[in-house]
Every structure is written in structure tokens, then in C-alpha cells.
Amino acid sequence: MTSHIHFRCPCCHGSQYRTSHFDISESNPFGAKCIFCKSSMVSFDNVALYIKSGQVPVDFRK
């Protein structure tokens, strides 16, 4: 069974990314960067938890 990780950009809300071992960090363990604005991507599962916490700006909930 293969699990798929879905990423979402916290800045432009894009879902297209590239990975690089040069971009791996503690906050970005997969090294995923948005192809549009070059921000570090976050796992969509983490985004869902973040939105549910109520700490996210309203414009991110769109």
C-alpha cells in the first residue's frame, strides 16, 4: 500500500511543488518547495489541523 502526501503552499495556496535534498530542513522534512512562489510547502494534513485550530488568517480558509 502506498501513501500519498498532499502539499499546499501557505503563501499562494498552490499545490504544485518540486523536491530537493538541498531544501530539507526540520520544518520541511520532504524538501518540497512551491514552483510558483518558492515557499516551503506544508503537508495538507498539517494544513487541515492548522485551520481547525483557528490560528490561521481568514484568507487562508478560502
Secondary structure, DSSP 8 states (H G I E B T S, - for coil): ------EE-TTT----EEE-GGG--SS-TT-EEETTT--B-EEHHHHHHHHHHT-S-GGGG-
